[in-house]
Amino acid sequence: MSEVRLIDANALKTEFLRKVGGDFADIIDNAPTVEERPQGEWIYSQGSLKCSRCGYDDTRNHKANSNFCPNCGADMRGE
């Protein structure tokens, strides 16, 4: 079995429509979602560093350079 990877379904659909036409675009729309991650950001305030989604305080762990919150999994890379 091949490895599961996240793709940009909107970009794939645009490419399908451009090259093939609308016949297969509905397959993309109905494909299962592997995982949806909430969007978040690191909030710096008064010497504290917190996740905007769950409030995880990362002041001591220094994982804020991470792309994801280690507590709730929010995507911290921005949109």
Backbone as JSON Lines, residues from 0, in Angstrom:
{"i":0,"aa":"M","n":[0.84,-1.17,0.0],"ca":[0.0,0.0,0.0],"c":[0.89,1.23,0.0]}
{"i":1,"aa":"S","n":[0.48,2.24,-0.75],"ca":[1.29,3.46,-0.82],"c":[1.05,4.35,0.39]}
{"i":2,"aa":"E","n":[1.97,5.25,0.6],"ca":[1.91,6.17,1.73],"c":[0.8,7.2,1.52]}
{"i":3,"aa":"V","n":[0.08,7.52,2.58],"ca":[-0.95,8.55,2.52],"c":[-0.27,9.9,2.58]}
{"i":4,"aa":"R","n":[-0.7,10.83,1.73],"ca":[-0.13,12.17,1.77],"c":[-1.25,13.17,1.58]}
{"i":5,"aa":"L","n":[-1.09,14.31,2.23],"ca":[-2.07,15.37,2.1],"c":[-1.82,16.12,0.81]}
{"i":6,"aa":"I","n":[-2.89,16.45,0.09],"ca":[-2.77,17.2,-1.16],"c":[-3.7,18.4,-1.12]}
{"i":7,"aa":"D","n":[-3.49,19.31,-2.02],"ca":[-4.37,20.46,-2.17],"c":[-5.46,20.06,-3.17]}
{"i":8,"aa":"A","n":[-6.62,19.69,-2.67],"ca":[-7.7,19.21,-3.51],"c":[-8.19,20.28,-4.47]}
{"i":9,"aa":"N","n":[-8.17,21.54,-4.05],"ca":[-8.61,22.61,-4.93],"c":[-7.68,22.77,-6.13]}
{"i":10,"aa":"A","n":[-6.38,22.68,-5.9],"ca":[-5.42,22.77,-7.01],"c":[-5.56,21.57,-7.94]}
{"i":11,"aa":"L","n":[-5.78,20.38,-7.37],"ca":[-5.97,19.19,-8.19],"c":[-7.22,19.31,-9.05]}
{"i":12,"aa":"K","n":[-8.3,19.8,-8.46],"ca":[-9.55,19.96,-9.2],"c":[-9.37,20.96,-10.33]}
{"i":13,"aa":"T","n":[-8.68,22.06,-10.08],"ca":[-8.43,23.05,-11.13],"c":[-7.65,22.43,-12.28]}
{"i":14,"aa":"E","n":[-6.65,21.64,-11.94],"ca":[-5.83,20.97,-12.98],"c":[-6.66,19.96,-13.77]}
{"i":15,"aa":"F","n":[-7.5,19.19,-13.09],"ca":[-8.39,18.25,-13.77],"c":[-9.31,18.98,-14.74]}
{"i":16,"aa":"L","n":[-9.91,20.06,-14.28],"ca":[-10.83,20.81,-15.14],"c":[-10.11,21.38,-16.35]}
{"i":17,"aa":"R","n":[-8.88,21.81,-16.14],"ca":[-8.11,22.4,-17.24],"c":[-7.7,21.34,-18.27]}
{"i":18,"aa":"K","n":[-7.3,20.16,-17.8],"ca":[-6.76,19.14,-18.71],"c":[-7.79,18.12,-19.19]}
{"i":19,"aa":"V","n":[-8.72,17.76,-18.32],"ca":[-9.61,16.65,-18.64],"c":[-11.05,17.1,-18.86]}
{"i":20,"aa":"G","n":[-11.46,18.08,-18.13],"ca":[-12.85,18.51,-18.18],"c":[-13.54,18.15,-16.88]}
{"i":21,"aa":"G","n":[-14.82,18.37,-16.81],"ca":[-15.57,18.2,-15.58],"c":[-15.92,16.78,-15.21]}
{"i":22,"aa":"D","n":[-15.6,15.8,-16.04],"ca":[-16.03,14.43,-15.78],"c":[-15.52,13.86,-14.46]}
{"i":23,"aa":"F","n":[-14.32,14.23,-14.06],"ca":[-13.74,13.66,-12.87],"c":[-13.71,14.6,-11.67]}
{"i":24,"aa":"A","n":[-14.12,15.84,-11.86],"ca":[-14.05,16.83,-10.79],"c":[-14.9,16.42,-9.59]}
{"i":25,"aa":"D","n":[-16.04,15.76,-9.82],"ca":[-16.89,15.35,-8.71],"c":[-16.25,14.27,-7.87]}
{"i":26,"aa":"I","n":[-15.35,13.49,-8.44],"ca":[-14.63,12.47,-7.68],"c":[-13.78,13.15,-6.61]}
{"i":27,"aa":"I","n":[-13.14,14.24,-6.97],"ca":[-12.31,14.98,-6.02],"c":[-13.18,15.58,-4.92]}
{"i":28,"aa":"D","n":[-14.32,16.16,-5.31],"ca":[-15.23,16.76,-4.32],"c":[-15.73,15.74,-3.32]}
{"i":29,"aa":"N","n":[-15.9,14.5,-3.74],"ca":[-16.46,13.46,-2.88],"c":[-15.4,12.57,-2.21]}
{"i":30,"aa":"A","n":[-14.13,12.87,-2.46],"ca":[-13.06,12.07,-1.85],"c":[-13.04,12.29,-0.35]}
{"i":31,"aa":"P","n":[-12.7,11.25,0.42],"ca":[-12.66,11.42,1.88],"c":[-11.55,12.38,2.3]}
{"i":32,"aa":"T","n":[-11.82,13.12,3.35],"ca":[-10.83,14.02,3.91],"c":[-9.97,13.22,4.88]}
{"i":33,"aa":"V","n":[-8.68,13.28,4.7],"ca":[-7.77,12.55,5.55],"c":[-7.76,13.16,6.94]}
{"i":34,"aa":"E","n":[-7.6,14.45,7.0],"ca":[-7.53,15.12,8.29],"c":[-7.7,16.61,8.08]}
{"i":35,"aa":"E","n":[-8.53,17.19,8.87],"ca":[-8.64,18.64,8.86],"c":[-8.02,19.15,10.15]}
{"i":36,"aa":"R","n":[-7.12,20.07,10.02],"ca":[-6.47,20.65,11.2],"c":[-6.98,22.06,11.41]}
{"i":37,"aa":"P","n":[-7.28,22.4,12.65],"ca":[-7.67,23.77,12.92],"c":[-6.46,24.7,12.71]}
{"i":38,"aa":"Q","n":[-6.72,25.92,12.34],"ca":[-5.66,26.92,12.19],"c":[-5.48,27.65,13.51]}
{"i":39,"aa":"G","n":[-4.26,27.94,13.84],"ca":[-3.97,28.66,15.07],"c":[-2.74,29.54,14.87]}
{"i":40,"aa":"E","n":[-2.34,30.17,15.93],"ca":[-1.12,30.97,15.89],"c":[-0.54,31.05,17.3]}
{"i":41,"aa":"W","n":[0.75,31.28,17.37],"ca":[1.4,31.47,18.66],"c":[1.17,32.91,19.08]}
{"i":42,"aa":"I","n":[0.65,33.12,20.28],"ca":[0.37,34.45,20.79],"c":[1.4,34.78,21.87]}
{"i":43,"aa":"Y","n":[2.15,35.85,21.65],"ca":[3.15,36.31,22.6],"c":[2.53,37.43,23.43]}
{"i":44,"aa":"S","n":[2.47,37.25,24.73],"ca":[1.88,38.28,25.59],"c":[2.47,38.19,26.99]}
{"i":45,"aa":"Q","n":[3.02,39.28,27.45],"ca":[3.55,39.4,28.81],"c":[4.49,38.26,29.18]}
{"i":46,"aa":"G","n":[5.42,37.96,28.3],"ca":[6.4,36.91,28.56],"c":[5.86,35.5,28.44]}
{"i":47,"aa":"S","n":[4.64,35.35,28.0],"ca":[4.02,34.05,27.86],"c":[3.78,33.76,26.37]}
{"i":48,"aa":"L","n":[3.81,32.51,26.02],"ca":[3.62,32.07,24.64],"c":[2.52,31.03,24.63]}
{"i":49,"aa":"K","n":[1.38,31.32,23.99],"ca":[0.24,30.41,24.03],"c":[-0.34,30.14,22.66]}
{"i":50,"aa":"C","n":[-0.95,28.97,22.54],"ca":[-1.68,28.59,21.33],"c":[-3.02,29.32,21.32]}
{"i":51,"aa":"S","n":[-3.37,29.91,20.2],"ca":[-4.61,30.67,20.1],"c":[-5.84,29.75,20.1]}
{"i":52,"aa":"R","n":[-5.66,28.46,19.82],"ca":[-6.8,27.54,19.77],"c":[-7.12,26.92,21.13]}
{"i":53,"aa":"C","n":[-6.11,26.38,21.8],"ca":[-6.38,25.63,23.03],"c":[-5.81,26.29,24.28]}
{"i":54,"aa":"G","n":[-5.02,27.34,24.1],"ca":[-4.44,28.02,25.25],"c":[-3.19,27.34,25.81]}
{"i":55,"aa":"Y","n":[-2.7,26.32,25.12],"ca":[-1.48,25.63,25.57],"c":[-0.36,26.63,25.81]}
{"i":56,"aa":"D","n":[0.22,26.62,26.99],"ca":[1.3,27.54,27.37],"c":[2.63,26.88,27.04]}
{"i":57,"aa":"D","n":[3.31,27.43,26.06],"ca":[4.57,26.86,25.58],"c":[5.78,27.64,26.07]}
{"i":58,"aa":"T","n":[5.61,28.47,27.06],"ca":[6.68,29.34,27.52],"c":[7.92,28.55,27.94]}
{"i":59,"aa":"R","n":[7.75,27.4,28.56],"ca":[8.9,26.63,29.04],"c":[9.37,25.57,28.05]}
{"i":60,"aa":"N","n":[8.52,25.12,27.16],"ca":[8.88,24.01,26.27],"c":[9.56,24.44,24.98]}
{"i":61,"aa":"H","n":[9.4,25.71,24.6],"ca":[10.08,26.27,23.43],"c":[9.79,25.51,22.14]}
{"i":62,"aa":"K","n":[8.55,25.1,21.95],"ca":[8.17,24.43,20.71],"c":[7.44,25.4,19.76]}
{"i":63,"aa":"A","n":[7.45,26.67,20.07],"ca":[6.72,27.65,19.28],"c":[7.28,27.79,17.87]}
{"i":64,"aa":"N","n":[8.5,27.33,17.67],"ca":[9.02,27.35,16.31],"c":[8.46,26.17,15.51]}
{"i":65,"aa":"S","n":[7.63,25.35,16.17],"ca":[6.99,24.22,15.54],"c":[5.85,24.7,14.66]}
{"i":66,"aa":"N","n":[5.56,23.97,13.6],"ca":[4.47,24.3,12.71],"c":[3.11,23.89,13.27]}
{"i":67,"aa":"F","n":[3.11,23.11,14.34],"ca":[1.87,22.61,14.92],"c":[1.92,22.7,16.44]}
{"i":68,"aa":"C","n":[0.78,22.94,17.06],"ca":[0.71,22.96,18.52],"c":[0.87,21.53,19.03]}
{"i":69,"aa":"P","n":[1.77,21.28,19.98],"ca":[1.97,19.93,20.48],"c":[0.79,19.43,21.31]}
{"i":70,"aa":"N","n":[-0.09,20.31,21.74],"ca":[-1.22,19.91,22.55],"c":[-2.46,19.58,21.71]}
{"i":71,"aa":"C","n":[-2.89,20.49,20.83],"ca":[-4.14,20.28,20.09],"c":[-3.92,19.97,18.6]}
{"i":72,"aa":"G","n":[-2.68,20.1,18.13],"ca":[-2.39,19.79,16.72],"c":[-2.73,20.89,15.74]}
{"i":73,"aa":"A","n":[-3.1,22.06,16.24],"ca":[-3.45,23.17,15.33],"c":[-2.28,23.51,14.43]}
{"i":74,"aa":"D","n":[-2.58,23.82,13.18],"ca":[-1.59,24.22,12.2],"c":[-1.22,25.67,12.45]}
{"i":75,"aa":"M","n":[0.02,25.92,12.82],"ca":[0.47,27.26,13.19],"c":[1.17,27.99,12.05]}
{"i":76,"aa":"R","n":[1.11,27.45,10.86],"ca":[1.83,28.04,9.73],"c":[1.1,29.2,9.07]}
{"i":77,"aa":"G","n":[-0.12,29.48,9.48],"ca":[-0.91,30.52,8.83],"c":[-1.55,29.97,7.57]}
{"i":78,"aa":"E","n":[-2.37,30.75,6.95],"ca":[-3.11,30.25,5.76],"c":[-2.39,30.55,4.49]}
